[in-house]
Amino acid sequence: MGCGVSSQKDAGGPRRRPGSVGDVVVFLPGLRVPRSVDFAQALGGCLDRSIVERLTALRARVVEMAMQESAVALKPRRKTAARHGSSTANLLQALEDYLPVLLGLVKEGSLLRHKVQFTWTNQEDNAEETAMADAWYEVLSVLHLMAMVCLLQANSLLLPRSYGDGYAPRVSEESRRATVDVFLKAAGYLDCAIRHVLPQITPEQRRQLPGDLAEGNLKALSLQALGQGGDMQLGLAIDSPKATLAVKRRLACEMVKYWHQVQENIPDLHVSDGWGRKHLLFVKWKYIEAKAAAYYFHGLILDEGNTEKSHGMAIAALQASEEFLKESKRVSDAFHATPPTSRSPTPFGTSKYLFDKIPKDASSKVIGAPPPLPDFALALTPEDYDLPPLDPVWNKEGSRH
């Protein structure tokens, strides 16, 4: 079965990157785009013609739509956000249509797994493209792209827009609630890739995967989606008069754990070329911002105590929250200034609340080290997603090699 990994095409010189990627609330390192494949040449002699034509048509649709989406990725204009949402939904549907047919190449006992060489562009690897004669590499790349499309959808949903009601553009509660489900779906695709697809690829071949598809990066992106879902939940709790301080503190402390795990899993990215450095700065920014929120709510709860000790710990926690908030602003500015440059939309939800409240409640008096944050079990988990069953087209007798 020895067709493993093809040679990687190095980008002879600086890779072309967008100068700016517009408003960014949700980070993703661009989109990996598939290159065209000649299924007829690779499979024509050993596979039913109808399946070859089906594979060709479905993948060509994915290639065309992914190229179009990549050209405007992370550049949704607020006035065209609805159109952008429609285009990402169409790409996600195209990938979902392609996957059940593609899986026929890797079904148990199939001799077709290594017949086709699949090539995809990279975003976070020194190699501009990676080609592999392995259909499991194609499945892995499809799931990764499905997750990235979800993150694009979330970013579009979280851009302020005008509702024609006389108020300034804003991010609606409905949009914030919707993104929680989108984040969990993205995490589910990545979790499936880690649990069910990576184990199908030999350790030697896995070492040849681009940085975009490294296990650590897949885990980090999945945890990032959960962390940003938690951020949306905290923002909704902040706006709800029914949510207690204890609930807000728990959500904030969970965010700290998610982003800490992102930092633990994210691999050594190539920071000399845009996306890698920007990715690391985003993780650092969100981790520090989560700490600011957690220490703020922890401080408010400690301040409810009647002892001098609890009051002192409250002051120290609130002071720590202010320092973390200042640091998060510095890292946020560095993130947006790092090529490809980006813009930060008007703050909303958790961020807006922190910038409004922390400077008012924190004391300038130096107290000492802040108290430890309480530990909570993580509530958000990836949406359950399993690889779909084979498309019925593979049930034909003539489809067998």
DRENVOVEX-862537 format. One line per field, with one value per residue: residue number from 1; x, y, z of N, C-alpha, C in turn. Coordinates in steps of 0.1 Angstrom, whole numbers, plus 5000, padded with zeros to 4 digits. Each point is the difference from the previous one (the first is absolute). Example, Ala and Ser with C-alpha at 12.3 -4.5 7.8 and 13.67 -1.06 7.14 Angstrom:
REM residues 2
n	c(1|2)
n.X	c(5132|4996)
n.Y	c(4943|5011)
n.Z	c(5078|4993)
ca.X	c(4991|5009)
ca.Y	c(5012|5011)
ca.Z	c(5000|5000)
c.X	c(5009|4992)
c.Y	c(5012|5011)
c.Z	c(5000|5008)
//
This chain:
REM residues 401
n	c(1|2|3|4|5|6|7|8|9|10|11|12|13|14|15|16|17|18|19|20|21|22|23|24|25|26|27|28|29|30|31|32|33|34|35|36|37|38|39|40|41|42|43|44|45|46|47|48|49|50|51|52|53|54|55|56|57|58|59|60|61|62|63|64|65|66|67|68|69|70|71|72|73|74|75|76|77|78|79|80|81|82|83|84|85|86|87|88|89|90|91|92|93|94|95|96|97|98|99|100|101|102|103|104|105|106|107|108|109|110|111|112|113|114|115|116|117|118|119|120|121|122|123|124|125|126|127|128|129|130|131|132|133|134|135|136|137|138|139|140|141|142|143|144|145|146|147|148|149|150|151|152|153|154|155|156|157|158|159|160|161|162|163|164|165|166|167|168|169|170|171|172|173|174|175|176|177|178|179|180|181|182|183|184|185|186|187|188|189|190|191|192|193|194|195|196|197|198|199|200|201|202|203|204|205|206|207|208|209|210|211|212|213|214|215|216|217|218|219|220|221|222|223|224|225|226|227|228|229|230|231|232|233|234|235|236|237|238|239|240|241|242|243|244|245|246|247|248|249|250|251|252|253|254|255|256|257|258|259|260|261|262|263|264|265|266|267|268|269|270|271|272|273|274|275|276|277|278|279|280|281|282|283|284|285|286|287|288|289|290|291|292|293|294|295|296|297|298|299|300|301|302|303|304|305|306|307|308|309|310|311|312|313|314|315|316|317|318|319|320|321|322|323|324|325|326|327|328|329|330|331|332|333|334|335|336|337|338|339|340|341|342|343|344|345|346|347|348|349|350|351|352|353|354|355|356|357|358|359|360|361|362|363|364|365|366|367|368|369|370|371|372|373|374|375|376|377|378|379|380|381|382|383|384|385|386|387|388|389|390|391|392|393|394|395|396|397|398|399|400|401)
n.X	c(5009|5011|4989|5004|5010|4995|5009|5004|4991|5012|4997|5005|5001|4998|4991|4991|4998|4987|4999|4986|4995|4999|4987|5006|4990|4999|5011|5004|5010|4991|4999|5002|5006|4991|5010|4999|4992|5007|4988|4996|5011|4998|4987|5001|5011|4996|4992|4988|4997|4988|5007|5008|4989|4995|5011|5001|4987|4999|5011|4997|4988|5006|5007|4990|4992|5009|5003|4987|4998|5011|4995|4989|5007|4993|4993|4991|4994|4998|5000|5010|4999|4988|5005|5009|4990|4994|5011|5002|4987|5001|5012|4994|4989|5008|5007|4989|4997|5012|4999|4987|5002|5007|4992|4994|5008|4995|4989|4996|5012|4998|5003|4990|5003|5010|4988|4995|5007|4998|4997|5005|4995|5011|4998|5003|5005|5013|4995|5001|5003|4990|5007|4989|5006|4991|4989|5007|5010|4993|4997|5012|5004|4991|5002|5013|4997|4993|5010|5009|4992|4998|5013|5000|4991|5007|5011|4993|4996|5013|4997|5002|4987|4996|4991|5004|5004|5009|5004|5011|5008|4995|5005|4990|4991|4992|5007|5001|4987|4998|5010|4994|4989|5003|5004|4989|4994|5007|4999|4988|5001|5006|4991|4991|5006|5001|4987|4994|5007|5005|4993|4993|5007|5009|5007|5006|4988|4996|5012|4994|4991|4993|5005|4993|5005|5011|5001|5012|5002|4996|5007|5010|4997|4999|5010|5005|4994|5004|5013|4999|4996|5010|5008|4994|5001|5012|5001|4994|5008|5010|4994|5001|4989|4997|5011|5004|5007|4995|4989|5000|5003|4991|4992|5003|4999|4988|4998|5004|4993|4990|5003|5001|4990|4995|5005|4995|4990|5000|5003|5013|4994|5000|5007|5008|4989|4998|4993|5012|5006|4991|5001|5013|5000|4992|5007|5012|4994|4995|5011|5006|4992|5001|5013|4999|4993|5008|5011|4994|4995|5012|5005|4989|5002|5013|4996|4993|5012|4998|5010|5010|5002|4987|4999|5011|4995|4988|5006|5007|4988|4994|5011|5001|4986|5003|5010|4992|4991|5009|5004|4987|4998|5012|4996|4988|5006|5008|4990|4993|5011|4999|5008|4989|5001|4995|4987|4999|4988|4989|5006|4997|4989|5008|5006|4988|4995|5010|5000|4987|5001|5010|5001|4987|5000|5010|5008|5005|4995|5013|4994|5004|5004|4994|4988|5002|4999|4987|4999|4996|4991|5006|4991|5006|4994|5008|4993|4991|5011|4993|5009|4995|4989|5005|5003|4987|5006|5006|4987|5003|4997|4996|4997|4999|5012)
n.Y	c(4988|5000|5005|5001|5007|5010|5004|5009|5008|5004|5010|4999|5005|5012|4994|5000|5011|4999|5013|4998|4996|5013|5000|4998|4992|4992|4995|5000|4991|5007|4996|4987|5001|4991|4993|5002|4989|4992|4999|5004|5008|5003|5001|5006|4994|5005|5009|4997|5002|4995|4991|4997|5000|4992|4993|5000|4998|4991|4995|5000|4996|4991|4996|5001|4994|4990|5000|5001|4991|4993|5004|4997|4990|5001|5002|4994|5007|5009|5008|4991|5001|5004|5007|5005|5002|5004|5007|5003|5002|5006|5005|5003|5003|5007|5004|5002|5005|5006|5002|4998|5007|5009|4998|4999|5010|5001|4996|4992|4997|5013|4998|5009|4997|4993|4999|5009|5010|5003|5012|5006|5013|5005|5002|4990|4998|4996|4988|5005|4988|4991|4990|4992|4989|5006|4992|4994|5004|4995|4989|4999|5002|4992|4992|5002|4999|4989|4997|5003|4994|4991|5001|4999|4990|4995|5002|4995|4991|5001|5003|5012|5001|5008|5003|5012|5000|5006|4988|5001|4997|4987|4991|4995|4999|5000|5009|5006|4998|5004|5009|4998|4998|5011|5005|4995|5004|5011|5001|4997|5008|5009|4998|4999|5010|5004|4997|5003|5011|5008|4991|5004|5010|4994|4997|4992|4997|4998|4996|4995|5000|5010|5011|5003|4988|5005|4989|5006|5003|4987|4996|5008|4998|4987|5001|5006|4992|4990|5006|5002|4987|4997|5007|4993|4989|5004|5004|4989|4993|5008|4998|4988|5006|4988|5003|4992|5007|4990|5001|5013|4998|4991|5007|5011|4993|4995|5013|5003|4990|5004|5013|4995|4992|5010|5007|4991|5001|5013|4995|4997|5011|5001|5008|4995|4993|5012|4990|4994|5011|5003|4987|5000|5011|4994|4988|5007|5007|4989|4994|5011|5002|4987|5002|5010|4993|4989|5008|5006|4989|4994|5012|5001|4987|5001|5011|4990|4995|4996|4993|5004|4987|4997|5011|4996|4988|5006|5008|4990|4993|5010|5001|4987|5001|5011|4993|4989|5009|5007|4989|4997|5013|4999|4988|5004|5012|4992|4993|5011|5004|4988|5000|4997|5013|5004|5000|5007|4993|5008|5001|4988|4997|4990|5002|5004|4990|4993|5005|4998|4988|4993|5010|4998|4986|5001|4996|5012|4997|4999|4989|4995|4987|4998|4998|4987|4998|4999|4987|5001|4990|4996|5009|5008|4992|4994|5005|4990|4996|4992|4993|5005|4993|4989|5008|4999|5009|4998|4999|5007|4989|5009|5004|4987|5002)
n.Z	c(5000|4994|4997|5010|5004|4993|4992|5009|4995|5000|5007|4988|5012|5003|5008|4990|5007|5005|4996|4998|5011|5000|5004|5011|5002|4990|5006|4988|4998|4995|4988|5004|4988|4996|4994|4987|4999|4993|5005|4988|5001|5013|4997|4989|5002|5011|4995|5004|4987|5005|5008|4990|4992|5009|5002|4987|4999|5010|4996|4988|5005|5007|4990|4992|5009|5003|4987|4997|5009|4995|4988|5007|5003|5011|4989|5009|4990|5009|4989|4999|5013|4996|4990|5009|5008|4989|4996|5013|5001|4988|5004|5011|4993|4992|5011|5006|4988|5000|5013|4999|4989|5005|5010|4989|4999|5012|4994|5010|4998|4999|4987|5002|5012|4994|4993|5008|4993|5012|4995|5011|4999|5005|5013|5008|4988|5001|4998|4988|4996|5003|4994|5001|4997|5007|4998|5010|4993|4989|5006|5004|4988|4997|5010|4998|4987|5003|5009|4991|4992|5010|5001|4986|5001|5010|4993|4990|5008|5003|4988|5006|5000|4991|5009|4996|5013|4994|5004|5006|4990|5002|5009|4994|5010|4990|4995|5012|5001|4988|5004|5011|4993|4993|5011|5006|4989|5000|5013|4997|4990|5008|5010|4991|4995|5012|5002|4988|4997|5009|5007|4989|5003|4994|5010|4990|4995|5012|5000|4989|5009|4993|5004|4989|4996|5006|5007|5004|4987|4997|5010|4997|4987|5004|5008|4990|4992|5008|5000|4987|5000|5009|4992|4990|5007|5002|4987|4996|5009|4995|4989|5007|5004|4994|4993|5009|5009|5007|4992|5001|5013|5001|4992|5007|5011|4994|4996|5012|5004|4992|5003|5013|4998|4994|5010|5008|4992|4999|4988|4998|4999|4987|5008|4991|4999|5006|4994|5000|4998|4990|4996|5003|4994|4992|5001|4999|4991|4994|5002|4997|4990|4998|5002|4992|4992|5001|5000|4990|4995|5000|4996|4991|4998|5000|4993|4997|5002|5012|4996|5008|5003|5000|5007|5007|5001|5003|5008|5005|5001|5005|5008|5002|5001|5007|5007|5002|5004|5007|5005|5002|5004|5006|5004|5003|5004|5006|5004|5001|5006|5003|4989|4993|4999|5012|5001|5011|4999|5001|5012|5003|5006|5002|4988|4995|5006|4997|4988|5001|5005|4994|4991|5001|5000|4991|5010|5002|5012|5002|4997|4989|5001|4988|5005|5002|4987|5002|5002|4987|4999|4988|4997|4992|4991|4992|4990|5004|4993|4992|4994|4990|4998|4993|4990|4998|4994|5012|5001|4989|4994|4990|5012|5002|5007)
ca.X	c(4991|5010|5000|4999|5000|5008|5009|4993|5004|5004|4996|5013|4999|4989|4987|4991|4990|4992|5006|4991|4989|4987|4996|5003|4996|5004|5012|5004|5011|4996|4993|5007|4991|5004|5003|4992|5004|4995|4995|4998|5013|5004|4990|4992|5001|4997|4988|4988|5001|4991|5007|5010|4994|4994|5012|5006|4990|4999|5013|5001|4992|5007|5012|4995|4994|5011|5008|4993|4999|5013|5003|4994|5000|5002|4998|4986|4996|4988|4988|4999|5002|4990|5005|5011|4995|4994|5010|5006|4991|5001|5012|4999|4992|5008|5009|4992|4996|5012|5006|4995|5004|5014|5003|5000|5014|5007|4993|5008|5004|5002|5013|5000|5004|5012|5000|4998|5008|4992|5009|4993|5009|5002|5000|5008|5011|5010|4996|4988|4991|5004|4993|5001|4992|4993|4986|4997|5005|4990|4989|5005|5000|4986|4995|5006|4994|4986|5001|5004|4988|4992|5006|4997|4986|4999|5006|4990|4989|5004|5003|4989|4992|4988|4986|4990|4991|5005|5011|5013|5003|5003|4999|4988|5000|4997|5013|5009|4995|5002|5014|5004|4998|5010|5013|5000|5001|5014|5007|4996|5007|5014|5001|4999|5013|5010|4997|4997|5007|5015|5005|5001|5013|5012|5008|5009|4993|4996|5011|5001|4988|5003|4997|4985|4992|5006|4991|4999|4992|4986|4995|5000|4989|4987|4999|4998|4986|4993|5002|4992|4986|4999|5000|4986|4991|5003|4995|4985|4997|5002|4988|4988|4998|4998|5013|5006|5014|5006|4999|5010|5014|5002|5002|5013|5011|5001|5007|5015|5004|5000|5011|5012|5001|5004|5014|5007|4999|5004|5014|5009|4996|5010|4996|5007|4991|4987|4989|5005|5002|4987|4993|5005|4996|4986|4999|5005|4991|4987|5004|5002|4986|4993|5005|4995|4986|5000|5004|4990|4988|5005|5002|4987|4995|5008|4997|4987|5004|5000|5013|5011|5008|4993|5000|5014|5001|4992|5008|5011|4995|4996|5012|5005|4992|5003|5013|4998|4992|5010|5009|4993|4999|5013|5002|4989|5005|5011|4993|4994|5011|5009|4995|4991|4994|4985|4994|4992|4988|4996|4999|4987|5000|5010|5010|4995|4997|5013|5005|4991|4999|5012|5007|4992|5000|5013|5007|5014|5008|5007|4997|5008|4996|4985|4997|4998|4986|4994|5001|4987|5000|4996|4986|4998|5007|4997|4988|5003|5000|5007|5001|4987|5000|5003|4989|4995|5006|5010|4994|4999|5010|5011|5009|5011|5012)
ca.Y	c(5012|5009|5014|5010|5015|5005|5011|5012|5011|5011|5013|5006|5015|5004|4995|5011|5000|5013|5010|5002|4990|5006|4999|4986|4996|4985|4998|4988|5003|4999|4987|4991|4998|4988|5001|4991|4986|4992|4987|4991|4994|4992|4989|4996|4986|4991|5005|5003|5014|5009|5005|5009|5012|5006|5006|5011|5012|5005|5006|5012|5011|5004|5008|5013|5008|5003|5011|5012|5004|5004|5013|5010|4995|5009|5014|5003|5014|4999|5001|4988|4988|4989|4993|4992|4988|4991|4993|4991|4989|4992|4993|4989|4990|4993|4991|4990|4992|4993|4990|4986|4994|4999|4989|4987|4997|4995|4989|4988|4990|5007|5001|5013|5011|5007|5001|5014|5009|5012|5011|5011|5011|5002|5014|5001|4991|5006|4995|5006|4990|4986|4990|4987|4989|4993|5006|5005|5014|5009|5001|5009|5014|5004|5003|5013|5011|5002|5007|5013|5007|5003|5012|5012|5004|5006|5013|5008|5002|5009|5014|5009|5004|5009|4994|5010|5004|5013|4997|4998|4986|4992|4986|4996|4988|4989|4996|4994|4986|4991|4997|4990|4988|4999|4997|4986|4992|5001|4991|4986|4996|4998|4989|4988|4999|4995|4986|4990|5001|5000|4987|4992|5004|4994|5010|5006|5009|5011|5009|5008|5009|5014|5005|5003|4987|4994|4996|5011|5012|4996|5000|5014|5007|4995|5006|5014|5001|4999|5012|5011|4998|5004|5014|5005|4996|5010|5013|4999|5000|5013|5007|4994|5004|4988|4993|5004|5001|4987|4995|5008|4996|4987|5001|5006|4990|4990|5006|4999|4986|4997|5007|4994|4988|5004|5003|4988|4991|5006|4996|5011|5005|5008|5013|5010|5002|5005|4993|4993|5010|5005|4990|4999|5013|4999|4992|5007|5011|4995|4994|5011|5006|4991|5002|5013|4997|4991|5007|5010|4994|4994|5011|5004|4990|5001|5012|4998|4995|5010|5001|5009|4992|4999|5013|5002|4991|5005|5012|4994|4994|5011|5007|4991|5000|5012|4998|4991|5007|5009|4991|4994|5011|5001|4988|5002|5009|4993|4990|5006|5006|4990|4996|5010|5008|4998|5011|4996|5007|5006|4990|4996|4988|4999|5010|5013|5000|5001|5014|5009|4998|4998|5012|5007|4992|4996|5010|5003|4996|4988|4991|4988|4990|4997|4986|4990|4998|4987|4991|4995|4990|5007|4996|4999|4989|5001|4993|4987|4999|4988|4999|4996|4987|5001|5003|4988|4997|4990|4987|4993|4989|5005|5010|4993|4999)
ca.Z	c(5000|5004|4994|5011|4999|4989|5004|5003|4991|5008|4994|4997|5002|5009|4995|4998|5011|4999|5008|5012|5000|5005|5014|5005|5014|5001|4991|4993|4991|4986|4996|4991|4988|4992|4986|4992|4999|4988|5004|4989|4997|5011|5004|4988|4997|5011|5007|4992|4994|5007|5012|4996|4997|5012|5007|4993|5001|5013|5004|4992|5006|5013|4996|4995|5011|5010|4994|5001|5014|5005|4995|5008|5014|5010|4995|4998|5003|5009|4992|4992|5009|4997|4988|5004|5008|4990|4993|5009|5002|4988|5000|5010|4994|4989|5007|5005|4989|4995|5009|5000|4988|5002|5010|4993|4996|5012|5007|5004|4989|4987|4994|4993|5009|4996|4985|4996|5008|5004|5003|5006|5004|5015|5005|5012|4998|4991|4986|4994|4997|5004|4992|5005|4993|5011|5001|5014|5000|4994|5010|5011|4995|4998|5014|5004|4993|5005|5012|4997|4994|5011|5007|4992|5003|5013|4999|4993|5009|5011|4995|5002|4988|5002|4999|4995|5010|5005|5009|4994|4997|5011|4999|5007|5008|4992|4993|5009|5004|4989|4998|5009|4992|4989|5006|5004|4988|4995|5009|4997|4988|5003|5009|4991|4993|5010|5006|4991|4987|5002|5003|4988|4993|5007|5007|4991|4992|5009|5002|4987|4999|5002|5013|5001|5004|5011|5011|5010|4994|4999|5014|5004|4994|5006|5013|4997|4997|5013|5008|4995|5003|5013|5000|4996|5011|5011|4996|5002|5014|5005|4996|5005|5014|5008|5002|5012|5000|5001|4987|4992|5003|4995|4986|4998|5004|4990|4989|5003|4999|4986|4993|5005|4992|4986|5000|5002|4988|4987|4997|4996|4986|4993|5004|4991|4989|5002|5007|5012|5011|5003|5008|5013|5007|5003|5011|5012|5003|5006|5013|5010|5002|5008|5014|5005|5004|5011|5013|5003|5007|5012|5010|5005|5009|5012|5007|5008|5013|5011|5007|4994|4991|4987|4994|4995|4988|4989|4994|4992|4988|4991|4994|4990|4989|4993|4993|4988|4989|4993|4992|4989|4990|4993|4991|4989|4990|4993|4991|4989|4992|4994|4987|4994|5010|5002|5008|5011|5000|5013|5010|5004|5009|5011|4999|5003|5014|5007|4999|5007|5015|5008|5004|5010|5012|5005|5009|4996|5011|4998|5011|4999|4991|5001|5005|4989|4994|5003|4989|4996|4989|4988|4997|4985|4993|4985|4996|4995|4986|4995|4986|4994|4993|4986|4990|4994|4987|5002|5002|4987|4998|4991|5006|5006|4992)
c.X	c(5009|5000|5000|4999|5008|5009|4991|5006|5004|4996|5013|4999|4988|4987|4991|4990|4992|5007|4992|4989|4988|4998|5002|4995|5004|5012|4999|5010|4997|4994|5010|4991|5005|5004|4992|5006|4994|4996|5000|5014|5004|4992|4993|5000|4996|4988|4989|5000|4991|5006|5011|4994|4994|5011|5005|4991|5000|5013|5002|4992|5007|5012|4996|4995|5011|5009|4993|4999|5013|5004|4994|5000|5004|4999|4985|4997|4987|4987|4997|5001|4990|5004|5012|4996|4994|5011|5008|4991|5000|5012|5000|4991|5007|5009|4992|4995|5011|5005|4995|5005|5016|5004|5000|5015|5008|4992|5008|5003|5001|5014|5002|5006|5012|5001|5001|5010|4992|5010|4991|5011|5000|4999|5010|5012|5010|4997|4987|4989|5005|4991|5003|4991|4993|4987|4997|5006|4989|4988|5004|4999|4986|4994|5006|4994|4986|5000|5004|4988|4991|5006|4998|4985|4999|5005|4990|4988|5003|5005|4988|4993|4988|4987|4990|4990|5005|5011|5013|5001|5004|5000|4988|5002|4997|5013|5010|4996|5003|5014|5004|4998|5010|5014|5000|5000|5014|5008|4997|5007|5015|5002|4998|5013|5010|4998|4999|5008|5015|5005|5001|5012|5012|5008|5010|4993|4995|5011|5002|4988|5005|4997|4986|4993|5007|4990|4998|4992|4986|4994|4999|4988|4987|4998|4998|4985|4991|5002|4992|4985|4997|4999|4986|4991|5002|4994|4984|4997|5001|4988|4987|4998|4999|5013|5007|5015|5007|5000|5011|5014|5003|5003|5014|5012|5001|5007|5015|5005|5001|5012|5013|5003|5004|5015|5008|5001|5005|5014|5009|4996|5011|4996|5006|4990|4985|4991|5005|5001|4987|4992|5004|4996|4985|4997|5004|4990|4987|5003|5001|4987|4991|5004|4994|4985|4998|5003|4990|4988|5004|5001|4987|4994|5007|4997|4986|5003|5001|5013|5009|5008|4993|5000|5013|5002|4992|5007|5011|4995|4995|5011|5006|4992|5003|5013|4999|4992|5009|5009|4993|4998|5012|5002|4990|5005|5012|4994|4995|5010|5009|4994|4996|4992|4984|4995|4991|4987|4997|4998|4985|5002|5010|5010|4995|4997|5013|5006|4992|5002|5013|5008|4993|5002|5014|5006|5014|5009|5007|4998|5009|4995|4985|4998|4998|4985|4994|5001|4986|5002|4995|4986|4999|5009|4997|4987|5004|4999|5008|5001|4987|5001|5003|4988|4995|5006|5010|4994|4999|5011|5012|5010|5012|5012|5002)
c.Y	c(5012|5014|5010|5014|5004|5011|5012|5011|5012|5013|5008|5015|5003|4996|5012|4999|5013|5010|5003|4990|5005|4999|4986|4999|4986|4998|4986|5004|4998|4987|4992|4997|4988|5004|4990|4987|4994|4986|4990|4993|4991|4988|4994|4985|4990|5004|5003|5014|5010|5006|5010|5014|5008|5006|5012|5012|5006|5007|5013|5012|5005|5009|5014|5009|5004|5011|5013|5005|5004|5014|5011|4996|5011|5015|5003|5014|4999|5001|4988|4988|4989|4992|4991|4988|4990|4992|4990|4988|4991|4992|4988|4989|4992|4990|4988|4990|4991|4989|4986|4992|4998|4988|4986|4996|4994|4989|4988|4991|5007|5001|5014|5011|5008|5003|5015|5008|5013|5012|5011|5011|5000|5015|5001|4990|5007|4996|5007|4990|4987|4991|4986|4990|4992|5007|5004|5014|5009|5001|5009|5015|5005|5003|5013|5012|5002|5008|5015|5008|5004|5012|5012|5004|5007|5015|5010|5003|5010|5014|5009|5003|5008|4992|5010|5004|5013|4999|4998|4985|4992|4986|4995|4988|4988|4995|4994|4986|4991|4996|4989|4986|4998|4997|4985|4991|5000|4990|4986|4994|4997|4988|4987|4998|4994|4986|4990|5000|4999|4986|4991|5003|4996|5011|5007|5010|5012|5010|5009|5009|5014|5004|5003|4988|4993|4998|5011|5012|4997|5001|5015|5007|4995|5007|5015|5002|4999|5012|5011|4998|5003|5016|5006|4997|5010|5013|5000|5000|5014|5009|4996|5004|4988|4993|5005|5002|4987|4994|5007|4996|4986|5000|5006|4991|4989|5005|5000|4986|4997|5006|4995|4987|5003|5003|4987|4991|5006|4997|5013|5004|5008|5014|5011|5004|5003|4991|4994|5010|5006|4990|5000|5013|4999|4992|5007|5011|4994|4994|5010|5007|4991|5001|5013|4998|4992|5006|5011|4995|4993|5011|5005|4991|5001|5012|4999|4994|5011|5001|5009|4992|4999|5013|5003|4991|5006|5012|4994|4994|5011|5008|4991|5001|5013|4999|4991|5007|5009|4992|4994|5010|5001|4989|5001|5009|4994|4990|5007|5007|4990|4996|4986|5008|4998|5012|4993|5007|5006|4989|4997|4988|5001|5012|5014|5001|5002|5014|5010|4999|4999|5013|5007|4993|4996|5011|5002|4996|4986|4990|4988|4990|4997|4986|4991|5000|4987|4991|4994|4990|5008|4995|4998|4989|5001|4993|4986|4999|4987|5001|4995|4986|5002|5004|4987|4997|4989|4986|4992|4990|5005|5009|4993|4999|4986)
c.Z	c(5000|4994|5011|4996|4988|5005|5002|4991|5009|4993|4998|5001|5009|4994|5000|5012|4998|5009|5013|4999|5007|5015|5005|5015|5002|4991|4993|4990|4985|4997|4991|4988|4992|4986|4992|4999|4988|5005|4989|4996|5010|5003|4988|4997|5011|5008|4991|4996|5007|5012|4997|4996|5012|5009|4993|5001|5014|5005|4992|5006|5013|4996|4996|5011|5010|4995|5001|5015|5006|4996|5009|5015|5010|4995|4998|5003|5007|4992|4991|5008|4997|4988|5003|5008|4991|4993|5008|5002|4988|4999|5010|4995|4990|5006|5006|4990|4994|5009|5000|4987|5001|5009|4993|4996|5012|5007|5002|4988|4987|4996|4994|5009|4995|4985|4996|5009|5002|5004|5006|5004|5015|5004|5011|4999|4990|4986|4996|4998|5006|4991|5006|4992|5011|5002|5014|5002|4995|5011|5012|4995|4998|5014|5005|4993|5005|5013|4998|4994|5012|5008|4992|5002|5013|5000|4993|5009|5011|4996|5003|4987|5004|4998|4996|5011|5007|5010|4992|4996|5012|4997|5008|5009|4992|4993|5010|5005|4988|4998|5010|4994|4989|5006|5004|4987|4995|5009|4997|4987|5003|5009|4992|4992|5009|5004|4989|4987|5002|5004|4988|4992|5008|5007|4991|4991|5008|5002|4987|4998|5002|5015|5003|5006|5011|5011|5010|4995|4999|5014|5004|4994|5005|5013|4999|4998|5013|5009|4995|5002|5015|5002|4997|5011|5012|4997|5002|5014|5006|4997|5006|5015|5009|5003|5013|4998|4999|4986|4991|5003|4995|4985|4997|5003|4990|4988|5002|4997|4985|4993|5005|4992|4986|5000|5002|4987|4987|4997|4997|4986|4994|5001|4990|4988|5004|5009|5014|5011|5004|5009|5014|5008|5003|5012|5013|5004|5007|5014|5010|5002|5009|5015|5006|5004|5012|5013|5004|5007|5013|5011|5005|5010|5013|5008|5007|5014|5011|5007|4993|4990|4986|4993|4993|4987|4989|4993|4991|4987|4990|4994|4990|4987|4991|4992|4988|4989|4992|4991|4988|4989|4992|4991|4989|4990|4992|4990|4988|4991|4993|4987|4999|5010|5000|5008|5011|4999|5013|5010|5004|5011|5011|4999|5004|5015|5008|4999|5007|5015|5007|5005|5012|5013|5006|5008|4995|5011|4997|5012|5000|4990|5001|5005|4988|4996|5004|4987|4997|4989|4988|4995|4985|4995|4985|4997|4994|4985|4996|4985|4994|4994|4986|4992|4993|4986|5001|5001|4987|4999|4992|5007|5006|4991|4995)
//
